[in-house]
Amino acid sequence: MLIPVVLVFHAGLYDSFVDNVLSGWGMWGTFIIHLSSRPKRGEVTVTVVFGLVLRLAYDLAIGEKGYPGSALIGMGVFLGLASLVVLLIRAVGAPNDRSPMVRRALAVIAIFNYIGVSLSLYISFARWARPVKLDYLLYTFDGSLGFQPAFKLAQLVRASATMTWIEVMIYNSFGLWFCLIYAAHARYNGKFPFDILRLFVSNAFIGFSLFFVFPAMGPKYAFPTFPELPLAVHPAPVVMDGFPNAIPSLHFGGALLIFWMARPWKWLRIATGTFLVLTAVATMALGEHYLVDLVVAVPYALAILAFSAKVPDRNLPLISGGAMVASWLGILYAGGTPRFAAWLLIVATIALSYFLERRLAAKLWLTQPAESSVDQPSPMVPLPG
């Protein structure tokens, strides 16, 4: 288990832990998971003060390089480190009613970080094992819609420096949202028939494994002219050097899973819905994904959600989601999709996935626990029918 950790850190995991925006957002997530363990007000105060002291010491001793927004985002690194120290002290202290929550919070933080390290090694192996990329096939399918959505969206977003910065921050804040949705479920103490940790682990490793099946990099990496359209593209496999992590879009698929899992909390549903829309824009506008990557991510997310459910009704969405993903990859391999058929496939995929998710949601989220609690979710978002 330590091999991925040793290899990735030996190669250099981050140029700078503190000055890396991914670290800032991710460690904000660590702080949020700490809060989900029900700390008392005094413990939260100590953690925040400790985090501020760490930041001051770092600024005086080393100094931040800084990036737009680092005053707030970078603070997450120090709050996260402070949370880890406080949780460790609580975990080795005298047992009490809160000890299981503290140990679970530490375990979840360790799992999230270990997954991140392991996937860095996994995707590096995919880069070596799959030198032939299929980006031109994805580009051709998007073009069959009558335009190139990712290229058009990138041109619009890049016209505004503010919008570009917002989309970069949204794209890099992905880890924070997974921690937030976990914290919401943790405070509800597993009352839903759903295994959120199974979802996190299966989403990571199944999703990354699909990159070996259909290796593609994304328009920014496959086309040097991005966001300007290339002169001519022949739909065929091509040897390219880069990481194959385009289809399905795990960023959009993950944001969709977060949105679905937020259904019991109205305020969280609104927040994650906004995040979902902005993520859809960011994935294409930043050149990381084609539109079809997002489309395939919808049934993929449905299958992952069903796989993590603990209800008998999960079989239909699980099998259907998996079958749709497999069918899409086969269609994309074949190439040459007419415009009408391309649009029909997209609409049918989204509509069927929407219907099956709503059907599964009726079993997952609408059953209220017998006991009431101050942490009980706000009224459920109603489902039609």
Order of alpha helices (4+ residues) and beta strands (2+ residues): alpha-alpha-alpha-alpha-alpha-alpha-beta-alpha-alpha-alpha-alpha-alpha-alpha-beta-alpha-alpha-alpha-alpha-alpha
